[in-house]
Amino acid sequence: MPEITSTYAVLARWAVIGYLIGAVSGGMILARAMNLGNLREIGSGNIGATNVLRTGNKKAAALTLLFDSAKGAIVVLAARQLAAEDAAQLGALMAFLGHCFPLWLGFKGGKGVATYFGIILTINWQIGLIACAIWLVVAGISRYSSMAALVTAGWLPLIIGFITTGEMFVISAVLCFLIYARHWGNIMRLRKGTETQIGAKADT
């Protein structure tokens, strides 16, 4: 956990900024701009890149992934420049919550995986690359995006605890908990063998 050096007012400001940036839905914006239909009526109804891919438009899915990743990265970079590391990590956490629970979508947002990676890569790019490598290996073997996200989020706090000074441990542990909570339905489907694999157009 980073040292708390910012005032409560500064932390509150970046919490609000982080939430508002995170709550902007790249998937919904791109789906509408590229005439892909209403994501709520496609596949799982999720607003993230995995569900955008179910429209069959790989370009839109890639752009959604970049957009949602950038939300977390932008908050971290801006808060670091204008405040301090404590504000950066709090703002990043709120960006994640904004993506998952956006006010203007009835608090029904995405599952936060792309935003998670944007946050981790920007806070510490070496740890971020390890996270990306874990995701790619698990996704490549299993063909399940959800499983790859769960394995990555579960292992990362342990890795951080062993190879760093621990400044990222708290945020990685909190994000891990939130990712597992957001993927509870996926966990149940994985257990039943009914989870949809990467690239499938229909969701179970």
MODELLER restraints for C-alpha pairs under 7 A, 6 or more apart:
rsr = mdl.restraints
at = mdl.atoms
rsr.add(forms.Gaussian(group=physical.xy_distance, feature=features.Distance(at['CA:1:A'], at['CA:166:A']), mean=6.26, stdev=0.5))
rsr.add(forms.Gaussian(group=physical.xy_distance, feature=features.Distance(at['CA:1:A'], at['CA:167:A']), mean=4.05, stdev=0.5))
rsr.add(forms.Gaussian(group=physical.xy_distance, feature=features.Distance(at['CA:1:A'], at['CA:168:A']), mean=5.81, stdev=0.5))
rsr.add(forms.Gaussian(group=physical.xy_distance, feature=features.Distance(at['CA:1:A'], at['CA:169:A']), mean=6.25, stdev=0.5))
rsr.add(forms.Gaussian(group=physical.xy_distance, feature=features.Distance(at['CA:1:A'], at['CA:170:A']), mean=5.57, stdev=0.5))
rsr.add(forms.Gaussian(group=physical.xy_distance, feature=features.Distance(at['CA:2:A'], at['CA:85:A']), mean=6.47, stdev=0.5))
rsr.add(forms.Gaussian(group=physical.xy_distance, feature=features.Distance(at['CA:2:A'], at['CA:86:A']), mean=5.63, stdev=0.5))
rsr.add(forms.Gaussian(group=physical.xy_distance, feature=features.Distance(at['CA:2:A'], at['CA:167:A']), mean=4.96, stdev=0.5))
rsr.add(forms.Gaussian(group=physical.xy_distance, feature=features.Distance(at['CA:3:A'], at['CA:86:A']), mean=6.57, stdev=0.5))
rsr.add(forms.Gaussian(group=physical.xy_distance, feature=features.Distance(at['CA:4:A'], at['CA:86:A']), mean=5.69, stdev=0.5))
rsr.add(forms.Gaussian(group=physical.xy_distance, feature=features.Distance(at['CA:5:A'], at['CA:86:A']), mean=6.96, stdev=0.5))
rsr.add(forms.Gaussian(group=physical.xy_distance, feature=features.Distance(at['CA:6:A'], at['CA:84:A']), mean=6.70, stdev=0.5))
rsr.add(forms.Gaussian(group=physical.xy_distance, feature=features.Distance(at['CA:6:A'], at['CA:86:A']), mean=6.94, stdev=0.5))
rsr.add(forms.Gaussian(group=physical.xy_distance, feature=features.Distance(at['CA:6:A'], at['CA:87:A']), mean=6.88, stdev=0.5))
rsr.add(forms.Gaussian(group=physical.xy_distance, feature=features.Distance(at['CA:11:A'], at['CA:87:A']), mean=5.34, stdev=0.5))
rsr.add(forms.Gaussian(group=physical.xy_distance, feature=features.Distance(at['CA:14:A'], at['CA:87:A']), mean=6.12, stdev=0.5))
rsr.add(forms.Gaussian(group=physical.xy_distance, feature=features.Distance(at['CA:14:A'], at['CA:91:A']), mean=5.08, stdev=0.5))
rsr.add(forms.Gaussian(group=physical.xy_distance, feature=features.Distance(at['CA:15:A'], at['CA:90:A']), mean=6.11, stdev=0.5))
rsr.add(forms.Gaussian(group=physical.xy_distance, feature=features.Distance(at['CA:15:A'], at['CA:91:A']), mean=4.71, stdev=0.5))
rsr.add(forms.Gaussian(group=physical.xy_distance, feature=features.Distance(at['CA:15:A'], at['CA:94:A']), mean=5.65, stdev=0.5))
rsr.add(forms.Gaussian(group=physical.xy_distance, feature=features.Distance(at['CA:17:A'], at['CA:91:A']), mean=6.96, stdev=0.5))
rsr.add(forms.Gaussian(group=physical.xy_distance, feature=features.Distance(at['CA:18:A'], at['CA:75:A']), mean=5.92, stdev=0.5))
rsr.add(forms.Gaussian(group=physical.xy_distance, feature=features.Distance(at['CA:18:A'], at['CA:91:A']), mean=4.46, stdev=0.5))
rsr.add(forms.Gaussian(group=physical.xy_distance, feature=features.Distance(at['CA:18:A'], at['CA:92:A']), mean=6.07, stdev=0.5))
rsr.add(forms.Gaussian(group=physical.xy_distance, feature=features.Distance(at['CA:18:A'], at['CA:94:A']), mean=5.10, stdev=0.5))
rsr.add(forms.Gaussian(group=physical.xy_distance, feature=features.Distance(at['CA:18:A'], at['CA:95:A']), mean=4.37, stdev=0.5))
rsr.add(forms.Gaussian(group=physical.xy_distance, feature=features.Distance(at['CA:19:A'], at['CA:94:A']), mean=4.70, stdev=0.5))
rsr.add(forms.Gaussian(group=physical.xy_distance, feature=features.Distance(at['CA:19:A'], at['CA:95:A']), mean=4.50, stdev=0.5))
rsr.add(forms.Gaussian(group=physical.xy_distance, feature=features.Distance(at['CA:19:A'], at['CA:97:A']), mean=6.55, stdev=0.5))
rsr.add(forms.Gaussian(group=physical.xy_distance, feature=features.Distance(at['CA:19:A'], at['CA:98:A']), mean=4.41, stdev=0.5))
rsr.add(forms.Gaussian(group=physical.xy_distance, feature=features.Distance(at['CA:20:A'], at['CA:98:A']), mean=6.38, stdev=0.5))
rsr.add(forms.Gaussian(group=physical.xy_distance, feature=features.Distance(at['CA:21:A'], at['CA:71:A']), mean=6.21, stdev=0.5))
rsr.add(forms.Gaussian(group=physical.xy_distance, feature=features.Distance(at['CA:21:A'], at['CA:95:A']), mean=6.19, stdev=0.5))
rsr.add(forms.Gaussian(group=physical.xy_distance, feature=features.Distance(at['CA:22:A'], at['CA:71:A']), mean=5.71, stdev=0.5))
rsr.add(forms.Gaussian(group=physical.xy_distance, feature=features.Distance(at['CA:22:A'], at['CA:72:A']), mean=6.98, stdev=0.5))
rsr.add(forms.Gaussian(group=physical.xy_distance, feature=features.Distance(at['CA:22:A'], at['CA:95:A']), mean=3.95, stdev=0.5))
rsr.add(forms.Gaussian(group=physical.xy_distance, feature=features.Distance(at['CA:22:A'], at['CA:96:A']), mean=6.00, stdev=0.5))
rsr.add(forms.Gaussian(group=physical.xy_distance, feature=features.Distance(at['CA:22:A'], at['CA:98:A']), mean=4.42, stdev=0.5))
rsr.add(forms.Gaussian(group=physical.xy_distance, feature=features.Distance(at['CA:22:A'], at['CA:99:A']), mean=4.62, stdev=0.5))
rsr.add(forms.Gaussian(group=physical.xy_distance, feature=features.Distance(at['CA:23:A'], at['CA:98:A']), mean=4.17, stdev=0.5))
rsr.add(forms.Gaussian(group=physical.xy_distance, feature=features.Distance(at['CA:23:A'], at['CA:99:A']), mean=4.58, stdev=0.5))
rsr.add(forms.Gaussian(group=physical.xy_distance, feature=features.Distance(at['CA:23:A'], at['CA:102:A']), mean=4.56, stdev=0.5))
rsr.add(forms.Gaussian(group=physical.xy_distance, feature=features.Distance(at['CA:24:A'], at['CA:99:A']), mean=6.98, stdev=0.5))
rsr.add(forms.Gaussian(group=physical.xy_distance, feature=features.Distance(at['CA:26:A'], at['CA:64:A']), mean=5.39, stdev=0.5))
rsr.add(forms.Gaussian(group=physical.xy_distance, feature=features.Distance(at['CA:26:A'], at['CA:67:A']), mean=5.64, stdev=0.5))
rsr.add(forms.Gaussian(group=physical.xy_distance, feature=features.Distance(at['CA:26:A'], at['CA:68:A']), mean=6.09, stdev=0.5))
rsr.add(forms.Gaussian(group=physical.xy_distance, feature=features.Distance(at['CA:27:A'], at['CA:47:A']), mean=5.26, stdev=0.5))
rsr.add(forms.Gaussian(group=physical.xy_distance, feature=features.Distance(at['CA:27:A'], at['CA:48:A']), mean=5.72, stdev=0.5))
rsr.add(forms.Gaussian(group=physical.xy_distance, feature=features.Distance(at['CA:27:A'], at['CA:49:A']), mean=6.61, stdev=0.5))
rsr.add(forms.Gaussian(group=physical.xy_distance, feature=features.Distance(at['CA:27:A'], at['CA:52:A']), mean=6.71, stdev=0.5))
rsr.add(forms.Gaussian(group=physical.xy_distance, feature=features.Distance(at['CA:27:A'], at['CA:64:A']), mean=5.23, stdev=0.5))
rsr.add(forms.Gaussian(group=physical.xy_distance, feature=features.Distance(at['CA:28:A'], at['CA:39:A']), mean=6.65, stdev=0.5))
rsr.add(forms.Gaussian(group=physical.xy_distance, feature=features.Distance(at['CA:28:A'], at['CA:47:A']), mean=6.22, stdev=0.5))
rsr.add(forms.Gaussian(group=physical.xy_distance, feature=features.Distance(at['CA:30:A'], at['CA:60:A']), mean=6.62, stdev=0.5))
rsr.add(forms.Gaussian(group=physical.xy_distance, feature=features.Distance(at['CA:31:A'], at['CA:37:A']), mean=6.20, stdev=0.5))
rsr.add(forms.Gaussian(group=physical.xy_distance, feature=features.Distance(at['CA:36:A'], at['CA:55:A']), mean=6.80, stdev=0.5))
rsr.add(forms.Gaussian(group=physical.xy_distance, feature=features.Distance(at['CA:39:A'], at['CA:45:A']), mean=5.52, stdev=0.5))
rsr.add(forms.Gaussian(group=physical.xy_distance, feature=features.Distance(at['CA:39:A'], at['CA:46:A']), mean=6.59, stdev=0.5))
rsr.add(forms.Gaussian(group=physical.xy_distance, feature=features.Distance(at['CA:39:A'], at['CA:47:A']), mean=6.10, stdev=0.5))
rsr.add(forms.Gaussian(group=physical.xy_distance, feature=features.Distance(at['CA:40:A'], at['CA:46:A']), mean=6.32, stdev=0.5))
rsr.add(forms.Gaussian(group=physical.xy_distance, feature=features.Distance(at['CA:43:A'], at['CA:51:A']), mean=6.24, stdev=0.5))
rsr.add(forms.Gaussian(group=physical.xy_distance, feature=features.Distance(at['CA:43:A'], at['CA:54:A']), mean=6.40, stdev=0.5))
rsr.add(forms.Gaussian(group=physical.xy_distance, feature=features.Distance(at['CA:43:A'], at['CA:201:A']), mean=6.55, stdev=0.5))
rsr.add(forms.Gaussian(group=physical.xy_distance, feature=features.Distance(at['CA:43:A'], at['CA:202:A']), mean=5.24, stdev=0.5))
rsr.add(forms.Gaussian(group=physical.xy_distance, feature=features.Distance(at['CA:43:A'], at['CA:203:A']), mean=4.80, stdev=0.5))
rsr.add(forms.Gaussian(group=physical.xy_distance, feature=features.Distance(at['CA:44:A'], at['CA:51:A']), mean=6.52, stdev=0.5))
rsr.add(forms.Gaussian(group=physical.xy_distance, feature=features.Distance(at['CA:44:A'], at['CA:203:A']), mean=5.42, stdev=0.5))
rsr.add(forms.Gaussian(group=physical.xy_distance, feature=features.Distance(at['CA:46:A'], at['CA:109:A']), mean=6.98, stdev=0.5))
rsr.add(forms.Gaussian(group=physical.xy_distance, feature=features.Distance(at['CA:46:A'], at['CA:110:A']), mean=5.77, stdev=0.5))
rsr.add(forms.Gaussian(group=physical.xy_distance, feature=features.Distance(at['CA:47:A'], at['CA:109:A']), mean=6.27, stdev=0.5))
rsr.add(forms.Gaussian(group=physical.xy_distance, feature=features.Distance(at['CA:47:A'], at['CA:110:A']), mean=5.24, stdev=0.5))
rsr.add(forms.Gaussian(group=physical.xy_distance, feature=features.Distance(at['CA:48:A'], at['CA:64:A']), mean=6.93, stdev=0.5))
rsr.add(forms.Gaussian(group=physical.xy_distance, feature=features.Distance(at['CA:48:A'], at['CA:110:A']), mean=5.33, stdev=0.5))
rsr.add(forms.Gaussian(group=physical.xy_distance, feature=features.Distance(at['CA:49:A'], at['CA:61:A']), mean=4.81, stdev=0.5))
rsr.add(forms.Gaussian(group=physical.xy_distance, feature=features.Distance(at['CA:49:A'], at['CA:62:A']), mean=6.99, stdev=0.5))
rsr.add(forms.Gaussian(group=physical.xy_distance, feature=features.Distance(at['CA:49:A'], at['CA:64:A']), mean=5.27, stdev=0.5))
rsr.add(forms.Gaussian(group=physical.xy_distance, feature=features.Distance(at['CA:49:A'], at['CA:65:A']), mean=5.29, stdev=0.5))
rsr.add(forms.Gaussian(group=physical.xy_distance, feature=features.Distance(at['CA:50:A'], at['CA:61:A']), mean=6.90, stdev=0.5))
rsr.add(forms.Gaussian(group=physical.xy_distance, feature=features.Distance(at['CA:52:A'], at['CA:60:A']), mean=6.74, stdev=0.5))
rsr.add(forms.Gaussian(group=physical.xy_distance, feature=features.Distance(at['CA:52:A'], at['CA:61:A']), mean=5.10, stdev=0.5))
rsr.add(forms.Gaussian(group=physical.xy_distance, feature=features.Distance(at['CA:53:A'], at['CA:61:A']), mean=4.95, stdev=0.5))
rsr.add(forms.Gaussian(group=physical.xy_distance, feature=features.Distance(at['CA:53:A'], at['CA:199:A']), mean=6.23, stdev=0.5))
rsr.add(forms.Gaussian(group=physical.xy_distance, feature=features.Distance(at['CA:54:A'], at['CA:199:A']), mean=6.14, stdev=0.5))
rsr.add(forms.Gaussian(group=physical.xy_distance, feature=features.Distance(at['CA:54:A'], at['CA:200:A']), mean=6.03, stdev=0.5))
rsr.add(forms.Gaussian(group=physical.xy_distance, feature=features.Distance(at['CA:54:A'], at['CA:201:A']), mean=4.20, stdev=0.5))
rsr.add(forms.Gaussian(group=physical.xy_distance, feature=features.Distance(at['CA:54:A'], at['CA:202:A']), mean=6.94, stdev=0.5))
rsr.add(forms.Gaussian(group=physical.xy_distance, feature=features.Distance(at['CA:55:A'], at['CA:201:A']), mean=6.54, stdev=0.5))
rsr.add(forms.Gaussian(group=physical.xy_distance, feature=features.Distance(at['CA:65:A'], at['CA:114:A']), mean=5.81, stdev=0.5))
rsr.add(forms.Gaussian(group=physical.xy_distance, feature=features.Distance(at['CA:68:A'], at['CA:114:A']), mean=5.59, stdev=0.5))
rsr.add(forms.Gaussian(group=physical.xy_distance, feature=features.Distance(at['CA:68:A'], at['CA:115:A']), mean=5.20, stdev=0.5))
rsr.add(forms.Gaussian(group=physical.xy_distance, feature=features.Distance(at['CA:69:A'], at['CA:114:A']), mean=4.75, stdev=0.5))
rsr.add(forms.Gaussian(group=physical.xy_distance, feature=features.Distance(at['CA:69:A'], at['CA:115:A']), mean=4.30, stdev=0.5))
rsr.add(forms.Gaussian(group=physical.xy_distance, feature=features.Distance(at['CA:69:A'], at['CA:117:A']), mean=6.27, stdev=0.5))
rsr.add(forms.Gaussian(group=physical.xy_distance, feature=features.Distance(at['CA:69:A'], at['CA:118:A']), mean=4.21, stdev=0.5))
rsr.add(forms.Gaussian(group=physical.xy_distance, feature=features.Distance(at['CA:70:A'], at['CA:118:A']), mean=5.91, stdev=0.5))
rsr.add(forms.Gaussian(group=physical.xy_distance, feature=features.Distance(at['CA:71:A'], at['CA:95:A']), mean=6.97, stdev=0.5))
rsr.add(forms.Gaussian(group=physical.xy_distance, feature=features.Distance(at['CA:71:A'], at['CA:115:A']), mean=6.42, stdev=0.5))
rsr.add(forms.Gaussian(group=physical.xy_distance, feature=features.Distance(at['CA:72:A'], at['CA:92:A']), mean=5.57, stdev=0.5))
rsr.add(forms.Gaussian(group=physical.xy_distance, feature=features.Distance(at['CA:72:A'], at['CA:95:A']), mean=5.96, stdev=0.5))
rsr.add(forms.Gaussian(group=physical.xy_distance, feature=features.Distance(at['CA:72:A'], at['CA:96:A']), mean=6.99, stdev=0.5))
rsr.add(forms.Gaussian(group=physical.xy_distance, feature=features.Distance(at['CA:72:A'], at['CA:115:A']), mean=5.24, stdev=0.5))
rsr.add(forms.Gaussian(group=physical.xy_distance, feature=features.Distance(at['CA:72:A'], at['CA:118:A']), mean=5.09, stdev=0.5))
rsr.add(forms.Gaussian(group=physical.xy_distance, feature=features.Distance(at['CA:72:A'], at['CA:119:A']), mean=4.72, stdev=0.5))
rsr.add(forms.Gaussian(group=physical.xy_distance, feature=features.Distance(at['CA:73:A'], at['CA:118:A']), mean=4.96, stdev=0.5))
rsr.add(forms.Gaussian(group=physical.xy_distance, feature=features.Distance(at['CA:73:A'], at['CA:119:A']), mean=5.27, stdev=0.5))
rsr.add(forms.Gaussian(group=physical.xy_distance, feature=features.Distance(at['CA:73:A'], at['CA:122:A']), mean=5.49, stdev=0.5))
rsr.add(forms.Gaussian(group=physical.xy_distance, feature=features.Distance(at['CA:75:A'], at['CA:88:A']), mean=6.65, stdev=0.5))
rsr.add(forms.Gaussian(group=physical.xy_distance, feature=features.Distance(at['CA:75:A'], at['CA:91:A']), mean=6.15, stdev=0.5))
rsr.add(forms.Gaussian(group=physical.xy_distance, feature=features.Distance(at['CA:75:A'], at['CA:92:A']), mean=5.92, stdev=0.5))
rsr.add(forms.Gaussian(group=physical.xy_distance, feature=features.Distance(at['CA:76:A'], at['CA:88:A']), mean=4.55, stdev=0.5))
rsr.add(forms.Gaussian(group=physical.xy_distance, feature=features.Distance(at['CA:76:A'], at['CA:89:A']), mean=6.62, stdev=0.5))
rsr.add(forms.Gaussian(group=physical.xy_distance, feature=features.Distance(at['CA:76:A'], at['CA:91:A']), mean=6.85, stdev=0.5))
rsr.add(forms.Gaussian(group=physical.xy_distance, feature=features.Distance(at['CA:76:A'], at['CA:92:A']), mean=5.87, stdev=0.5))
rsr.add(forms.Gaussian(group=physical.xy_distance, feature=features.Distance(at['CA:76:A'], at['CA:119:A']), mean=6.92, stdev=0.5))
rsr.add(forms.Gaussian(group=physical.xy_distance, feature=features.Distance(at['CA:76:A'], at['CA:122:A']), mean=6.66, stdev=0.5))
rsr.add(forms.Gaussian(group=physical.xy_distance, feature=features.Distance(at['CA:76:A'], at['CA:123:A']), mean=6.89, stdev=0.5))
rsr.add(forms.Gaussian(group=physical.xy_distance, feature=features.Distance(at['CA:79:A'], at['CA:87:A']), mean=5.92, stdev=0.5))
rsr.add(forms.Gaussian(group=physical.xy_distance, feature=features.Distance(at['CA:79:A'], at['CA:88:A']), mean=4.69, stdev=0.5))
rsr.add(forms.Gaussian(group=physical.xy_distance, feature=features.Distance(at['CA:80:A'], at['CA:88:A']), mean=5.52, stdev=0.5))
rsr.add(forms.Gaussian(group=physical.xy_distance, feature=features.Distance(at['CA:92:A'], at['CA:119:A']), mean=6.23, stdev=0.5))
rsr.add(forms.Gaussian(group=physical.xy_distance, feature=features.Distance(at['CA:96:A'], at['CA:112:A']), mean=6.05, stdev=0.5))
rsr.add(forms.Gaussian(group=physical.xy_distance, feature=features.Distance(at['CA:96:A'], at['CA:115:A']), mean=6.09, stdev=0.5))
rsr.add(forms.Gaussian(group=physical.xy_distance, feature=features.Distance(at['CA:96:A'], at['CA:116:A']), mean=6.76, stdev=0.5))
rsr.add(forms.Gaussian(group=physical.xy_distance, feature=features.Distance(at['CA:99:A'], at['CA:109:A']), mean=5.84, stdev=0.5))
rsr.add(forms.Gaussian(group=physical.xy_distance, feature=features.Distance(at['CA:99:A'], at['CA:110:A']), mean=6.03, stdev=0.5))
rsr.add(forms.Gaussian(group=physical.xy_distance, feature=features.Distance(at['CA:99:A'], at['CA:112:A']), mean=6.25, stdev=0.5))
rsr.add(forms.Gaussian(group=physical.xy_distance, feature=features.Distance(at['CA:100:A'], at['CA:108:A']), mean=6.69, stdev=0.5))
rsr.add(forms.Gaussian(group=physical.xy_distance, feature=features.Distance(at['CA:100:A'], at['CA:109:A']), mean=4.36, stdev=0.5))
rsr.add(forms.Gaussian(group=physical.xy_distance, feature=features.Distance(at['CA:100:A'], at['CA:110:A']), mean=4.77, stdev=0.5))
rsr.add(forms.Gaussian(group=physical.xy_distance, feature=features.Distance(at['CA:100:A'], at['CA:111:A']), mean=5.64, stdev=0.5))
rsr.add(forms.Gaussian(group=physical.xy_distance, feature=features.Distance(at['CA:100:A'], at['CA:112:A']), mean=5.90, stdev=0.5))
rsr.add(forms.Gaussian(group=physical.xy_distance, feature=features.Distance(at['CA:101:A'], at['CA:107:A']), mean=3.93, stdev=0.5))
rsr.add(forms.Gaussian(group=physical.xy_distance, feature=features.Distance(at['CA:101:A'], at['CA:108:A']), mean=5.37, stdev=0.5))
rsr.add(forms.Gaussian(group=physical.xy_distance, feature=features.Distance(at['CA:101:A'], at['CA:109:A']), mean=5.07, stdev=0.5))
rsr.add(forms.Gaussian(group=physical.xy_distance, feature=features.Distance(at['CA:102:A'], at['CA:108:A']), mean=6.45, stdev=0.5))
rsr.add(forms.Gaussian(group=physical.xy_distance, feature=features.Distance(at['CA:102:A'], at['CA:109:A']), mean=5.83, stdev=0.5))
rsr.add(forms.Gaussian(group=physical.xy_distance, feature=features.Distance(at['CA:111:A'], at['CA:179:A']), mean=6.79, stdev=0.5))
rsr.add(forms.Gaussian(group=physical.xy_distance, feature=features.Distance(at['CA:111:A'], at['CA:182:A']), mean=5.54, stdev=0.5))
rsr.add(forms.Gaussian(group=physical.xy_distance, feature=features.Distance(at['CA:111:A'], at['CA:183:A']), mean=6.95, stdev=0.5))
rsr.add(forms.Gaussian(group=physical.xy_distance, feature=features.Distance(at['CA:112:A'], at['CA:179:A']), mean=7.00, stdev=0.5))
rsr.add(forms.Gaussian(group=physical.xy_distance, feature=features.Distance(at['CA:113:A'], at['CA:149:A']), mean=6.67, stdev=0.5))
rsr.add(forms.Gaussian(group=physical.xy_distance, feature=features.Distance(at['CA:117:A'], at['CA:128:A']), mean=6.82, stdev=0.5))
rsr.add(forms.Gaussian(group=physical.xy_distance, feature=features.Distance(at['CA:120:A'], at['CA:128:A']), mean=5.09, stdev=0.5))
rsr.add(forms.Gaussian(group=physical.xy_distance, feature=features.Distance(at['CA:121:A'], at['CA:127:A']), mean=6.83, stdev=0.5))
rsr.add(forms.Gaussian(group=physical.xy_distance, feature=features.Distance(at['CA:121:A'], at['CA:128:A']), mean=3.94, stdev=0.5))
rsr.add(forms.Gaussian(group=physical.xy_distance, feature=features.Distance(at['CA:121:A'], at['CA:129:A']), mean=6.81, stdev=0.5))
rsr.add(forms.Gaussian(group=physical.xy_distance, feature=features.Distance(at['CA:131:A'], at['CA:152:A']), mean=5.91, stdev=0.5))
rsr.add(forms.Gaussian(group=physical.xy_distance, feature=features.Distance(at['CA:131:A'], at['CA:156:A']), mean=6.81, stdev=0.5))
rsr.add(forms.Gaussian(group=physical.xy_distance, feature=features.Distance(at['CA:134:A'], at['CA:152:A']), mean=5.81, stdev=0.5))
rsr.add(forms.Gaussian(group=physical.xy_distance, feature=features.Distance(at['CA:135:A'], at['CA:148:A']), mean=4.81, stdev=0.5))
rsr.add(forms.Gaussian(group=physical.xy_distance, feature=features.Distance(at['CA:135:A'], at['CA:149:A']), mean=6.24, stdev=0.5))
rsr.add(forms.Gaussian(group=physical.xy_distance, feature=features.Distance(at['CA:135:A'], at['CA:152:A']), mean=5.80, stdev=0.5))
rsr.add(forms.Gaussian(group=physical.xy_distance, feature=features.Distance(at['CA:138:A'], at['CA:148:A']), mean=4.98, stdev=0.5))
rsr.add(forms.Gaussian(group=physical.xy_distance, feature=features.Distance(at['CA:139:A'], at['CA:145:A']), mean=5.73, stdev=0.5))
rsr.add(forms.Gaussian(group=physical.xy_distance, feature=features.Distance(at['CA:139:A'], at['CA:148:A']), mean=5.09, stdev=0.5))
rsr.add(forms.Gaussian(group=physical.xy_distance, feature=features.Distance(at['CA:143:A'], at['CA:197:A']), mean=5.43, stdev=0.5))
rsr.add(forms.Gaussian(group=physical.xy_distance, feature=features.Distance(at['CA:143:A'], at['CA:198:A']), mean=5.56, stdev=0.5))
rsr.add(forms.Gaussian(group=physical.xy_distance, feature=features.Distance(at['CA:144:A'], at['CA:197:A']), mean=4.86, stdev=0.5))
rsr.add(forms.Gaussian(group=physical.xy_distance, feature=features.Distance(at['CA:144:A'], at['CA:198:A']), mean=5.65, stdev=0.5))
rsr.add(forms.Gaussian(group=physical.xy_distance, feature=features.Distance(at['CA:145:A'], at['CA:198:A']), mean=6.01, stdev=0.5))
rsr.add(forms.Gaussian(group=physical.xy_distance, feature=features.Distance(at['CA:146:A'], at['CA:186:A']), mean=6.53, stdev=0.5))
rsr.add(forms.Gaussian(group=physical.xy_distance, feature=features.Distance(at['CA:150:A'], at['CA:180:A']), mean=6.52, stdev=0.5))
rsr.add(forms.Gaussian(group=physical.xy_distance, feature=features.Distance(at['CA:153:A'], at['CA:176:A']), mean=4.85, stdev=0.5))
rsr.add(forms.Gaussian(group=physical.xy_distance, feature=features.Distance(at['CA:154:A'], at['CA:176:A']), mean=5.98, stdev=0.5))
rsr.add(forms.Gaussian(group=physical.xy_distance, feature=features.Distance(at['CA:156:A'], at['CA:172:A']), mean=6.86, stdev=0.5))
rsr.add(forms.Gaussian(group=physical.xy_distance, feature=features.Distance(at['CA:157:A'], at['CA:169:A']), mean=5.58, stdev=0.5))
rsr.add(forms.Gaussian(group=physical.xy_distance, feature=features.Distance(at['CA:157:A'], at['CA:172:A']), mean=5.49, stdev=0.5))
rsr.add(forms.Gaussian(group=physical.xy_distance, feature=features.Distance(at['CA:157:A'], at['CA:173:A']), mean=5.61, stdev=0.5))
rsr.add(forms.Gaussian(group=physical.xy_distance, feature=features.Distance(at['CA:160:A'], at['CA:166:A']), mean=6.32, stdev=0.5))
rsr.add(forms.Gaussian(group=physical.xy_distance, feature=features.Distance(at['CA:160:A'], at['CA:168:A']), mean=6.87, stdev=0.5))
rsr.add(forms.Gaussian(group=physical.xy_distance, feature=features.Distance(at['CA:160:A'], at['CA:169:A']), mean=6.04, stdev=0.5))
rsr.add(forms.Gaussian(group=physical.xy_distance, feature=features.Distance(at['CA:161:A'], at['CA:169:A']), mean=6.33, stdev=0.5))
rsr.add(forms.Gaussian(group=physical.xy_distance, feature=features.Distance(at['CA:186:A'], at['CA:195:A']), mean=6.49, stdev=0.5))
rsr.add(forms.Gaussian(group=physical.xy_distance, feature=features.Distance(at['CA:189:A'], at['CA:195:A']), mean=4.79, stdev=0.5))
rsr.add(forms.Gaussian(group=physical.xy_distance, feature=features.Distance(at['CA:194:A'], at['CA:204:A']), mean=6.58, stdev=0.5))
rsr.add(forms.Gaussian(group=physical.xy_distance, feature=features.Distance(at['CA:195:A'], at['CA:204:A']), mean=6.60, stdev=0.5))
rsr.add(forms.Gaussian(group=physical.xy_distance, feature=features.Distance(at['CA:196:A'], at['CA:203:A']), mean=5.69, stdev=0.5))
rsr.add(forms.Gaussian(group=physical.xy_distance, feature=features.Distance(at['CA:196:A'], at['CA:204:A']), mean=6.39, stdev=0.5))
